[in-house]
Amino acid sequence: MDNHKAIFIDDLTIRFPDSVTRDSRDGYDGFMVAVESLVEVVRVIKNEYGYDYLSSLTGVDNLPDENMEVVYHAYKSTGGPGINFKVRVPRENPQVPSLVPIYPGADFHY
């Protein structure tokens, strides 16, 4: 992970200590966001950090772990490195708040 991403994630984990953690799994980067804080954290990512372009979102079914994830990739339209964030939910209740009010383009990924 490049230094810019590390600083950004560290800042979010300090600001949202109960909701944001680094994705510490081998081979992964970005951060995990608690589902109940997703909308609040993403508003900060967009409005305060300038990640105004959601390029993709992907659903992942983690069969062995009995959970599902949504992985989001965001960028600044002015350039620079992107960032990814994820939310994990139990398979028996796989509901995630919509980010369409924040990133209208998220509607196209469904």
Backbone as CSV, one residue per row, in Angstrom:
resi,resn,N_x,N_y,N_z,CA_x,CA_y,CA_z,C_x,C_y,C_z
1,MET,0.857,-1.172,0.000,0.000,0.000,0.000,0.899,1.230,0.000
2,ASP,0.572,2.184,-0.859,1.410,3.374,-0.901,1.167,4.250,0.329
3,ASN,2.086,5.171,0.572,2.055,5.997,1.777,0.802,6.864,1.853
4,HIS,0.352,7.394,0.720,-0.859,8.222,0.707,-2.058,7.437,1.235
5,LYS,-2.216,6.213,0.754,-3.330,5.383,1.209,-3.209,5.082,2.688
6,ALA,-2.001,4.797,3.153,-1.796,4.481,4.571,-2.186,5.668,5.446
7,ILE,-1.785,6.873,5.069,-2.129,8.068,5.850,-3.640,8.268,5.856
8,PHE,-4.260,8.133,4.716,-5.704,8.306,4.594,-6.443,7.310,5.492
9,ILE,-6.054,6.059,5.438,-6.715,5.033,6.240,-6.455,5.263,7.715
10,ASP,-5.243,5.626,8.075,-4.951,5.918,9.479,-5.838,7.048,9.982
11,ASP,-6.026,8.084,9.174,-6.871,9.205,9.559,-8.320,8.747,9.779
12,LEU,-8.831,7.910,8.890,-10.200,7.417,9.061,-10.339,6.507,10.270
13,THR,-9.339,5.695,10.545,-9.430,4.807,11.706,-9.371,5.596,13.011
14,ILE,-8.691,6.724,13.004,-8.665,7.583,14.191,-9.997,8.320,14.336
15,ARG,-10.506,8.804,13.249,-11.760,9.560,13.280,-12.964,8.672,13.604
16,PHE,-12.945,7.437,13.110,-14.037,6.480,13.323,-13.485,5.206,13.970
17,PRO,-12.999,5.304,15.216,-12.313,4.157,15.819,-13.184,2.920,16.007
18,ASP,-14.480,3.089,16.126,-15.364,1.944,16.320,-15.971,1.441,15.017
19,SER,-15.664,2.111,13.911,-16.329,1.791,12.649,-15.401,1.468,11.485
20,VAL,-14.158,1.912,11.545,-13.242,1.744,10.424,-11.971,1.062,10.903
21,THR,-11.581,0.012,10.175,-10.318,-0.691,10.448,-9.605,-0.956,9.128
22,ARG,-8.316,-1.128,9.210,-7.560,-1.548,8.028,-7.993,-2.945,7.640
23,ASP,-7.996,-3.228,6.364,-8.203,-4.603,5.911,-6.850,-5.286,6.016
24,SER,-6.655,-6.053,7.071,-5.345,-6.635,7.372,-5.150,-8.029,6.787
25,ARG,-6.074,-8.485,5.964,-5.914,-9.802,5.352,-4.764,-9.786,4.355
26,ASP,-4.042,-10.890,4.284,-2.933,-11.003,3.341,-3.422,-10.770,1.915
27,GLY,-2.731,-9.885,1.198,-3.057,-9.613,-0.188,-4.147,-8.577,-0.395
28,TYR,-4.657,-7.999,0.676,-5.725,-7.007,0.576,-5.235,-5.666,1.087
29,ASP,-5.879,-4.602,0.625,-5.597,-3.281,1.183,-6.920,-2.549,1.348
30,GLY,-6.851,-1.288,1.661,-8.071,-0.538,1.907,-8.526,-0.703,3.336
31,PHE,-9.800,-0.524,3.533,-10.294,-0.622,4.900,-11.699,-1.186,4.937
32,MET,-12.049,-1.691,6.109,-13.362,-2.252,6.385,-14.168,-1.207,7.141
33,VAL,-15.435,-1.072,6.773,-16.328,-0.108,7.415,-17.501,-0.875,8.006
34,ALA,-17.846,-0.567,9.234,-19.018,-1.188,9.860,-20.258,-0.766,9.094
35,VAL,-21.145,-1.717,8.831,-22.317,-1.455,7.997,-23.170,-0.309,8.540
36,GLU,-23.284,-0.205,9.850,-24.125,0.844,10.440,-23.507,2.241,10.295
37,SER,-22.230,2.323,9.934,-21.554,3.615,9.762,-21.204,3.912,8.316
38,LEU,-21.574,3.030,7.409,-21.157,3.163,6.010,-21.506,4.523,5.426
39,VAL,-22.731,4.953,5.536,-23.160,6.212,4.915,-22.383,7.396,5.502
40,GLU,-22.225,7.438,6.808,-21.501,8.544,7.444,-20.038,8.577,7.004
41,VAL,-19.389,7.431,6.994,-17.981,7.362,6.594,-17.824,7.740,5.121
42,VAL,-18.692,7.251,4.273,-18.586,7.539,2.840,-18.845,9.018,2.552
43,ARG,-19.711,9.648,3.291,-19.904,11.104,3.108,-18.598,11.851,3.389
44,VAL,-17.878,11.428,4.404,-16.588,12.050,4.719,-15.588,11.781,3.605
45,ILE,-15.539,10.541,3.121,-14.617,10.180,2.038,-14.857,11.065,0.823
46,LYS,-16.105,11.277,0.493,-16.423,12.080,-0.687,-16.276,13.577,-0.417
47,ASN,-16.947,14.060,0.606,-17.043,15.506,0.817,-15.803,16.139,1.429
48,GLU,-15.100,15.424,2.286,-13.928,16.001,2.939,-12.612,15.585,2.303
49,TYR,-12.555,14.363,1.785,-11.315,13.875,1.185,-11.313,13.977,-0.337
50,GLY,-12.453,14.303,-0.926,-12.503,14.573,-2.348,-12.611,13.367,-3.269
51,TYR,-12.927,12.197,-2.745,-13.102,11.009,-3.590,-14.514,11.060,-4.175
52,ASP,-14.626,11.812,-5.264,-15.928,12.143,-5.823,-16.390,11.206,-6.937
53,TYR,-15.611,10.183,-7.248,-15.969,9.270,-8.322,-15.941,7.827,-7.814
54,LEU,-17.092,7.203,-7.741,-17.180,5.791,-7.387,-17.083,5.006,-8.687
55,SER,-15.955,4.345,-8.890,-15.734,3.673,-10.175,-16.376,2.302,-10.235
56,SER,-16.477,1.629,-9.095,-17.084,0.297,-9.112,-17.484,-0.129,-7.716
57,LEU,-18.401,-1.060,-7.700,-18.731,-1.777,-6.472,-19.009,-3.212,-6.869
58,THR,-18.581,-4.108,-6.017,-18.652,-5.531,-6.315,-19.130,-6.295,-5.105
59,GLY,-19.987,-7.264,-5.310,-20.420,-8.150,-4.238,-19.537,-9.380,-4.191
60,VAL,-19.165,-9.795,-2.986,-18.320,-10.973,-2.789,-18.997,-11.885,-1.776
61,ASP,-19.124,-13.146,-2.130,-19.694,-14.134,-1.218,-18.551,-14.937,-0.617
62,ASN,-18.285,-14.734,0.662,-17.224,-15.456,1.364,-17.799,-16.738,1.945
63,LEU,-17.925,-17.730,1.119,-18.578,-18.983,1.514,-18.028,-19.580,2.810
64,PRO,-16.717,-19.744,2.948,-16.217,-20.384,4.175,-16.498,-19.579,5.447
65,ASP,-16.614,-18.250,5.298,-16.789,-17.391,6.469,-18.245,-17.037,6.746
66,GLU,-19.162,-17.530,5.917,-20.598,-17.273,6.107,-20.950,-15.787,6.133
67,ASN,-20.240,-14.997,5.302,-20.587,-13.586,5.200,-20.470,-13.134,3.755
68,MET,-20.933,-11.932,3.521,-20.842,-11.318,2.200,-20.214,-9.942,2.364
69,GLU,-19.563,-9.481,1.315,-18.917,-8.171,1.327,-19.345,-7.384,0.102
70,VAL,-19.366,-6.084,0.268,-19.440,-5.188,-0.884,-18.127,-4.414,-0.875
71,VAL,-17.458,-4.417,-2.010,-16.177,-3.733,-2.165,-16.395,-2.536,-3.081
72,TYR,-15.980,-1.370,-2.629,-16.151,-0.118,-3.363,-14.773,0.433,-3.739
73,HIS,-14.660,0.998,-4.942,-13.431,1.650,-5.388,-13.772,3.099,-5.750
74,ALA,-13.084,4.030,-5.104,-13.358,5.451,-5.329,-12.075,6.186,-5.719
75,TYR,-12.258,7.231,-6.507,-11.150,8.047,-6.995,-11.526,9.519,-6.925
76,LYS,-10.505,10.360,-7.039,-10.715,11.797,-7.170,-10.719,12.126,-8.656
77,SER,-11.701,12.875,-9.097,-11.752,13.240,-10.524,-10.595,14.157,-10.907
78,THR,-9.915,14.704,-9.914,-8.755,15.552,-10.178,-7.465,14.747,-10.307
79,GLY,-7.549,13.432,-10.106,-6.387,12.562,-10.248,-5.849,12.088,-8.912
80,GLY,-4.903,11.202,-9.003,-4.276,10.639,-7.812,-4.709,9.207,-7.584
81,PRO,-4.162,8.607,-6.547,-4.461,7.197,-6.284,-5.893,7.002,-5.806
82,GLY,-6.414,5.845,-6.084,-7.749,5.493,-5.623,-7.705,4.894,-4.237
83,ILE,-8.871,4.625,-3.732,-8.997,4.005,-2.413,-10.113,2.975,-2.496
84,ASN,-9.997,1.929,-1.707,-11.104,0.985,-1.657,-11.545,0.794,-0.223
85,PHE,-12.830,0.570,-0.085,-13.416,0.323,1.221,-14.442,-0.779,1.073
86,LYS,-14.645,-1.488,2.159,-15.502,-2.670,2.113,-16.428,-2.687,3.312
87,VAL,-17.552,-3.321,3.132,-18.478,-3.547,4.230,-18.824,-5.029,4.209
88,ARG,-18.848,-5.636,5.376,-19.124,-7.068,5.505,-20.418,-7.253,6.282
89,VAL,-21.253,-8.158,5.780,-22.529,-8.448,6.439,-22.724,-9.960,6.512
90,PRO,-23.491,-10.419,7.494,-23.761,-11.857,7.584,-24.625,-12.323,6.419
91,ARG,-24.382,-13.529,5.974,-25.127,-14.066,4.835,-26.625,-14.115,5.114
92,GLU,-27.032,-14.381,6.353,-28.460,-14.510,6.645,-29.208,-13.178,6.598
93,ASN,-28.498,-12.053,6.620,-29.146,-10.749,6.501,-28.235,-9.819,5.685
94,PRO,-28.083,-10.083,4.389,-27.095,-9.343,3.589,-27.621,-8.004,3.077
95,GLN,-27.862,-7.074,3.993,-28.371,-5.764,3.601,-27.331,-4.684,3.883
96,VAL,-27.143,-3.843,2.892,-26.180,-2.745,2.972,-26.906,-1.474,2.534
97,PRO,-26.716,-0.366,3.249,-27.372,0.875,2.836,-26.926,1.298,1.433
98,SER,-27.824,1.885,0.697,-27.507,2.377,-0.641,-26.620,3.616,-0.549
99,LEU,-25.666,3.685,-1.460,-24.830,4.882,-1.563,-25.267,5.774,-2.720
100,VAL,-26.380,5.463,-3.338,-26.879,6.265,-4.466,-27.080,7.731,-4.086
101,PRO,-27.589,8.062,-2.874,-27.709,9.488,-2.537,-26.357,10.222,-2.479
102,ILE,-25.288,9.493,-2.242,-23.945,10.103,-2.166,-23.249,10.026,-3.512
103,TYR,-23.284,8.851,-4.118,-22.693,8.597,-5.436,-23.821,8.139,-6.361
104,PRO,-24.499,9.051,-7.061,-25.618,8.642,-7.913,-25.250,7.530,-8.907
105,GLY,-24.008,7.504,-9.341,-23.561,6.472,-10.280,-23.591,5.065,-9.694
106,ALA,-23.703,4.941,-8.374,-23.777,3.614,-7.757,-25.006,2.855,-8.251
107,ASP,-25.995,3.587,-8.714,-27.213,2.970,-9.232,-26.930,2.108,-10.458
108,PHE,-25.906,2.450,-11.219,-25.590,1.715,-12.434,-24.891,0.389,-12.170
109,HIS,-24.419,0.179,-10.955,-23.660,-1.026,-10.624,-24.545,-2.161,-10.138
110,TYR,-25.825,-1.914,-9.982,-26.728,-2.948,-9.439,-27.213,-3.841,-10.528
